[in-house]
Amino acid sequence: MGRHYLQIPGPTNCPEEVLRAIAKPTIDHRGPEFQAMGKRVLENIKPVFKTKNPVIIYPASGTGAWEAALVNTLSPGDRVLCFETGHFAALWQTMATELGLTVDFVPGDWRHGVDTDVLAERLTADTAHEIKAVCCVHNETSTGVTSRIGDVREAMDASGHPALLLVDTISSLGSIDYRHDEWKVDVTVAGSQKGLMLPPGLSFNAVSDKALAAYETAGLRKSFWDWKPILDANASGFWQYTPATNLLYGLEVALRLLEEEGLDNVFARHQRHSAATRAAVAAWGGGLEVQCLDEREHSGALTAIRVPDGHDADAIRKLILDRFDMSLGAGLTKLAGRVFRIGHIGWFEDLSLIGTLGGVQIGLSLSGVPIKKDGVDTAMEVLER
Ligand SMILES: *Cc1c(COP(=O)(O)O)cnc(C)c1O
């Protein structure tokens, strides 16, 4: 009875208006109705990235947009600097290596964001400017840590290094403050199924003028991901292949909902739910710990919670799914069984957070984690303030 609680940090719950838009009949993707919609969506997407430049939309998962960012700007053997902030940063650097790039992977403990001191050191030491790109994951969905991209930009500017800045915002766009133009990001990678409140299936590259210039000499092979044919077709509101028509209907509505709420209010809502969740974790005690260790880096989109030794986070998640029909995020690779993740991202409000935390509280208690049963009350006090 009732609805399924989908409290993983993506895919997220979709507003009913979005789902209704997606359910409309499919139209001719070469006809005038599509053309008008294509033009609107390509324009309306820009404010979410805070950019005036083009945004390329692919019918693909976020992983595809990762690949697009690399193959459109870089050449075989190019050196790229990546930071091990967690599972997704590790996957992106593996992809870069597989594509024939030379990756410098700065190790990390999965509890902090990009270390801007190390970034500054590496760039300053690279006087020959061999590093062609710096790749950062803005919001590490595996750890609940948000890297400070504004500080990354400052460190890059201070070093006077010309490397491109490529940023993965797949789980932060539309949920955490992000500024493509102001932070002079060259390619921003995003996906539909997290902060944008859509089902999976769309992904994005927002590009800078510098990225478009890098495209001209980028030697990695590409076909489907090639920016140019898409940008050419987009100029008249079309794609050269069949776009995901119905997801674009949904995107148009989702963008309107974000605009109506106001991006700053959207970000504040996410931060507030994150703060209430952390207050619950602290009140539960029992050896639970928030995975993120830096007060400046707590993610508004999700909270990853470490379970005490002797407890299995996956067993706790299974109990909660069986008992309350609520899905929580699993610990990924290095964190498997060690953490569970509460998604408080997308189409989400106070009462759903209270329900979510209530399910987690009972689940922890039934699993024998020695918590105090006042996490939900404490979260409610935060929400009341
Ligand atoms: C979800 C996610 C991805 C992967 O996106 P897919 O759509 O599953 O390909 C990559 N990076 C981050 C930060 C993510 O949250």
The ligand as an ORCA input file, in Angstrom:
! r2SCAN-3c Opt
* xyz 0 1
  C      25.034      8.816    -11.447
  C      26.372      9.385    -11.656
  C      27.169      9.047    -12.758
  C      26.773      7.993    -13.742
  O      25.686      8.382    -14.512
  P      24.885      7.297    -15.356
  O      23.675      8.037    -15.809
  O      24.599      6.151    -14.429
  O      25.754      6.890    -16.488
  C      28.377      9.675    -12.893
  N      28.811     10.603    -12.018
  C      28.082     10.929    -10.945
  C      28.604     11.959    -10.005
  C      26.846     10.346    -10.736
  O      26.127     10.677     -9.655
*
